[in-house]
Structures are given as structure tokens and as C-alpha cells.
Amino acid sequence: MSQLKLAALDADDLKIISAYTQDAVMKIGDLTYRAADKLFLIELNRFVWENKSGFFSRNNERRRSILHFERVSGVRTTGFSRDAKDDVLSLLAIRFEQAADTPAGVIELTCSGGAAIRLDVDYVEARLTDLGAAWEAQSRPAHKN
């Protein structure tokens, strides 16, 4: 499959990006907030779920990608230390909670182990871009029911 380039401009678009980034892994050191630019970037290795012909396919792949959020006015984290640069987070879902009567709100990135990243945003504007070729992953992500 070709490389993804997706944009999200509302909560429904963000659900699509969430689906494509489920089970992506990232080092804490690869989280970047540029406050002056109101920009939050995550370099991640996403699992290529869309490349599967069936649930039991054994062809597991990952791709290096950038997840980019615009108009970020604040970042809060819980469940991990920002100083543990080599620790790895596994992304489970991305959700948007809109404030009343305004396009502003909070984008929450929920990770395994109770970790989360909350972005205060003026409105939803996000991009997911694959950076290169896929490589074979050692295993397929699994979740308890």
C-alpha cells in the first residue's frame, strides 16, 4: 500500500486518524511541543493495520510516521515522566472533546498503562504522514477483551 497522508479538521476526521494510529509506538523523547509555533509533533512507528487481507494475516508491518497537531495552546501529560526519553508509549486512541459554543477543546491521546497526553487546541487541525517504506514487525498488537 502507498504511504498515508491524512488530515483532520473535525472530530470525525480525527477518528479516522485514530484508527490508523492505533497501536503505534513512540519514545517519550519523540514528543515535541513548540509552544511559540503552537505545534505538537509525535514521531511514531505505526502498525500498518490497513495492509491486512484478513485478521489472521501473518504479514505484520510498521511504518515511521509523523503525527502533527496545529493550534495547540497547552500540553498536559499523565502516567509517564517526560524525563524518561527512551521509555516507549503505545497509542490506543485519539479523541476530541469540544468546549461549549466554540471550536476549541481538548484532544486526548490515550496510551496503554494509563498514560495520556492532553492537548488544549483552538480547533482540530491534525495531519498524519508516513515517512518511508514499511518494515516487518516482530509481532502483531493484541488487546484483552
PyMOL commands that set and color helices and strands:
alter all, ss='L'
color gray80, all
select helices_A, chain A and resi 11-21+28-30+35-37+49-51+112-114
alter helices_A, ss='H'
color red, helices_A
select strands_A, chain A and resi 5-8+25-27+31-34+39-47+61-69+72-78+88-98+105-111+116-121+126-130+135-136
alter strands_A, ss='S'
color yellow, strands_A
deselect
rebuild
show_as cartoon
